[in-house]
Amino acid sequence: MSLSDGWDVLVLGLVLGSLYAVIAIGYTLVYGVLQLLNFAHSEVFMAGGFGGVIALTIVEPAVDPSGMQSVLYVLLGVLAGAMLGGTIAFGLEKAAYRPLRRRNAPRLVFLITAIGASFFLYNLAGKLFGRYPIAMPTMYENKTVFTVFGTSVSVTQLIIVGTALVMLAAVDVIVNRTKLGAGIRAVAQDPEVASLMGVDIDKVVSRTFVLGGLLGGVAGFLFGTNLQVEYTMGFLPGITAFAAAVLGGIGNVRGAVLGGLLLGVVEAFTVEIWSDAWRYVGAFAVLVLVLMFRPTGLLGERVGRAA
């Protein structure tokens, strides 16, 4: 592999890692407040892709859109993906997880419920939208914007990375500098004390799910702009993003970002050096090696009890 090829692969890895990072934050936020592995988050991601397709199909993008039209189409897709993802995440928390919390159900019941919700949602999507991939309506001409060390960066890659960076920065500000973020951190540390201090735990948990759902929905739309949208699209990205959250230290937002970027780059280089058949082998081998020496992940820290 030449140096120029290495830069090409690095760019592809960072684009893929940006998507993993956005999805991983949804896992890590929910785990932080509930210590719940929300495996239905992969279907929230899938719903974001369909949300973008539905919205863009309704408006019917122009055949040769102008620059401003392309920007508006992308914004519409991002908003539609975020809204559908956030709505489904809110519904999951309200209908599936909140009744279990009020009954003090064992954690195994939460896990089984999450898996059941995942199967329900992806089969429902298959029934509603069909079992075949759907192409995202064309929003712009995917041409080269600029080059870095001879590596071309396309419009799609720039949109994915740029949107992901904005979302990641916004979440970091929300978690660390807002009242909602203070509530999330308080509930994650000790829900009983947080409740005694006046924190509405149900509201914090619900908003945490919505925040994670917004991110997952946007990631689903971004994923669809690069590939296609289908009812099973959430499985492999969801599992890899969950691994990224664990690698970075589940419960730590910045750790999820670091884990996502690292797994994306490792996956891209694995495919380039060996073949696509080895795509997930390299990424998960890195996960295992890191956890052998640092079980809490790269930036892991002890989180509190479940809310």
C-alpha positions in Angstrom: 0.0 0.0 0.0 1.5 3.3 -1.1 1.4 6.5 0.9 -1.3 8.1 -1.3 -3.4 4.9 -0.8 -2.9 5.3 2.9 -4.3 8.8 2.9 -7.3 7.6 0.9 -8.0 4.9 3.4 -7.5 7.2 6.4 -10.1 9.6 5.0 -12.6 6.8 4.4 -11.9 5.5 7.9 -12.5 8.9 9.5 -15.8 9.3 7.6 -16.9 5.8 8.7 -15.7 6.5 12.2 -17.7 9.8 12.4 -20.9 7.8 11.8 -19.9 5.2 14.4 -19.2 8.0 16.9 -22.6 9.6 16.5 -24.4 6.3 16.9 -22.2 5.3 19.8 -23.1 8.4 21.8 -26.7 7.1 21.8 -25.6 3.9 23.5 -23.4 5.6 26.0 -25.9 8.2 27.1 -28.6 5.6 27.8 -26.1 3.4 29.6 -24.9 6.3 31.6 -28.3 7.1 33.1 -29.9 3.6 33.2 -27.0 1.1 32.8 -29.1 -0.3 30.0 -27.7 -1.7 26.8 -30.4 -0.3 24.4 -29.9 -2.7 21.5 -33.0 -1.1 19.9 -30.9 1.9 19.2 -29.8 0.3 15.9 -33.4 0.5 14.7 -33.5 4.2 15.7 -30.6 4.6 13.4 -32.4 2.7 10.6 -35.5 4.9 11.1 -33.4 8.0 10.5 -32.5 6.7 7.1 -36.1 6.1 6.2 -37.1 9.4 7.6 -34.7 11.1 5.2 -36.0 9.1 2.2 -39.7 9.8 3.1 -39.1 13.6 3.4 -37.0 13.9 0.2 -39.5 11.7 -1.7 -42.3 14.1 -0.7 -40.5 17.2 -1.9 -39.1 15.6 -5.0 -35.6 17.1 -5.4 -34.9 18.9 -8.6 -33.0 17.0 -11.3 -30.2 19.5 -11.4 -30.4 21.4 -8.0 -28.6 24.6 -7.3 -26.2 25.0 -4.4 -28.8 26.5 -2.2 -31.4 23.9 -3.1 -28.8 21.1 -2.3 -28.2 22.7 1.1 -31.9 22.8 1.9 -32.4 19.2 0.8 -29.6 18.0 3.1 -31.0 20.1 6.0 -34.5 18.6 5.3 -33.0 15.1 5.4 -31.1 15.7 8.6 -34.2 17.2 10.3 -36.5 14.4 9.1 -34.0 11.7 10.2 -33.5 13.4 13.6 -37.3 13.9 14.2 -38.2 10.3 13.4 -35.2 8.9 15.3 -36.1 11.0 18.4 -39.7 10.2 18.2 -39.1 6.4 18.1 -36.5 6.7 20.9 -39.1 8.6 23.0 -41.8 6.0 22.3 -39.4 3.2 23.3 -38.6 4.8 26.6 -42.2 5.6 27.3 -43.8 2.3 26.3 -41.1 -0.2 26.9 -38.6 0.9 29.5 -40.4 3.2 31.9 -43.0 0.6 33.0 -40.1 -1.7 33.7 -38.3 0.9 35.8 -41.4 1.6 37.8 -41.7 -2.1 38.6 -38.0 -2.3 39.5 -37.6 -5.1 36.9 -34.3 -7.0 36.8 -31.7 -5.8 34.3 -32.1 -9.0 32.3 -35.7 -8.1 31.6 -34.6 -4.7 30.3 -32.1 -6.4 28.0 -34.7 -8.9 26.7 -37.1 -6.0 26.1 -34.5 -4.1 24.2 -33.8 -7.1 21.9 -37.5 -7.7 21.4 -38.1 -4.0 20.6 -35.2 -4.2 18.1 -36.8 -7.3 16.3 -40.2 -5.7 16.3 -39.0 -2.4 14.8 -36.9 -3.8 12.0 -39.6 -6.3 11.0 -42.2 -3.5 11.1 -39.9 -1.4 8.8 -39.6 -4.4 6.5 -43.4 -4.6 6.3 -43.9 -0.9 5.8 -41.1 -0.1 3.3 -40.4 -3.5 1.7 -37.5 -5.9 2.0 -35.3 -4.4 -0.7 -32.8 -1.5 -0.5 -34.1 2.0 -1.3 -31.8 4.6 -2.9 -31.7 8.0 -1.3 -33.1 10.7 -3.7 -30.3 12.7 -5.3 -29.7 15.9 -3.5 -26.5 17.2 -5.1 -23.7 16.3 -7.5 -21.2 14.2 -5.5 -18.1 15.9 -6.9 -14.6 16.5 -5.3 -14.6 19.5 -3.1 -10.8 19.6 -2.3 -7.8 17.3 -1.9 -5.7 16.5 1.1 -2.2 15.2 0.3 -3.5 14.1 -3.1 -6.6 12.4 -1.6 -10.0 13.7 -2.9 -12.7 14.6 -0.5 -16.2 14.4 -2.0 -19.3 16.4 -1.1 -20.9 13.4 0.6 -17.8 12.8 2.8 -17.7 16.5 3.7 -21.4 16.5 4.6 -21.0 13.3 6.8 -18.0 14.5 8.7 -19.1 18.1 9.0 -22.6 17.2 10.3 -21.1 14.6 12.6 -18.7 17.1 14.1 -21.4 19.7 14.7 -23.6 17.0 16.4 -20.7 15.7 18.5 -19.7 19.3 19.6 -23.4 20.1 20.4 -23.8 17.0 22.6 -20.5 17.7 24.4 -21.8 21.2 25.3 -25.2 19.9 26.3 -23.8 17.2 28.6 -21.1 19.4 30.2 -22.6 22.9 30.2 -26.4 22.8 30.4 -29.0 22.1 33.1 -30.0 18.9 31.2 -26.4 17.8 31.1 -26.1 18.4 34.9 -29.2 16.3 35.4 -27.9 13.5 33.2 -24.6 13.5 35.1 -26.4 13.6 38.4 -28.7 10.7 37.6 -25.8 8.7 36.2 -23.8 9.2 39.4 -26.6 8.5 41.9 -30.2 8.6 40.9 -31.5 8.4 44.5 -29.5 11.4 45.7 -30.4 13.3 42.4 -34.1 12.7 43.1 -33.8 14.0 46.6 -32.1 17.1 45.2 -35.1 17.8 43.0 -34.1 16.2 39.7 -37.0 14.8 37.8 -35.6 11.4 36.9 -38.3 10.4 34.5 -37.9 13.7 32.6 -34.1 13.3 32.5 -34.2 9.7 31.3 -36.8 10.6 28.6 -34.8 13.5 27.3 -31.7 11.4 27.3 -33.4 8.9 25.1 -34.6 11.6 22.8 -31.1 13.2 22.5 -29.7 9.8 21.7 -32.5 9.2 19.2 -31.8 12.5 17.4 -28.2 11.6 17.0 -29.0 8.1 15.8 -31.6 9.4 13.3 -29.1 11.9 11.8 -26.5 9.1 11.5 -29.1 6.9 9.7 -29.7 9.7 7.2 -26.0 10.3 6.7 -25.4 6.6 6.2 -28.2 6.5 3.6 -26.6 9.4 1.6 -23.5 7.2 1.1 -25.2 3.9 0.6 -28.8 2.8 0.5 -31.6 2.5 3.1 -33.1 -0.8 4.0 -34.8 -2.4 7.0 -31.7 -4.4 8.1 -29.3 -1.5 7.8 -29.0 -0.9 11.5 -27.6 -4.2 12.6 -23.9 -4.2 11.7 -23.4 -0.4 12.2 -25.3 -0.7 15.5 -23.2 -3.5 16.8 -20.0 -1.8 15.7 -21.0 1.5 17.3 -21.8 -0.4 20.5 -18.3 -1.8 20.4 -17.0 1.7 19.8 -18.9 2.9 23.0 -17.4 0.0 25.0 -13.9 0.6 23.5 -14.0 4.3 24.4 -15.5 3.6 27.9 -19.3 3.2 27.9 -20.9 6.0 29.8 -18.3 8.5 28.6 -19.4 10.7 25.7 -15.9 11.7 24.6 -14.8 8.1 24.9 -17.6 7.1 22.5 -16.3 9.6 20.0 -12.7 8.3 20.3 -13.8 4.7 20.1 -15.9 5.4 17.0 -13.1 7.1 15.1 -10.6 4.4 16.1 -12.8 1.6 14.9 -13.7 3.3 11.7 -10.0 3.8 10.8 -9.1 0.2 11.8 -11.9 -1.1 9.8 -10.9 0.8 6.7 -7.3 -0.3 6.9 -8.3 -3.9 7.5 -10.3 -3.9 4.3 -7.5 -2.3 2.4 -4.7 -4.6 3.7 -6.7 -7.9 3.6 -10.2 -7.9 2.1 -13.8 -6.9 2.8 -14.3 -10.3 4.4 -12.0 -9.2 7.3 -13.8 -5.9 7.8 -15.1 -6.5 11.3 -12.3 -8.9 12.4 -9.7 -6.2 12.8 -12.0 -3.7 14.6 -13.2 -6.3 17.1 -9.7 -7.6 17.6 -8.6 -4.1 18.7 -11.6 -4.0 21.0 -10.6 -7.3 22.7 -6.9 -6.2 23.0 -7.8 -2.9 24.6 -10.3 -4.4 27.1 -7.7 -7.1 28.1 -5.4 -4.3 29.4 -8.1 -1.7 30.3 -11.5 -3.3 31.0 -13.2 0.1 31.5 -12.2 1.2 27.9 -9.9 4.0 26.8 -11.6 6.8 28.7 -13.8 4.7 30.9 -14.9 5.6 34.3 -17.2 4.1 36.9 -20.8 5.0 36.4 -23.5 5.1 39.0 -26.4 2.8 39.6 -29.4 2.5 37.2 -32.2 5.0 37.5 
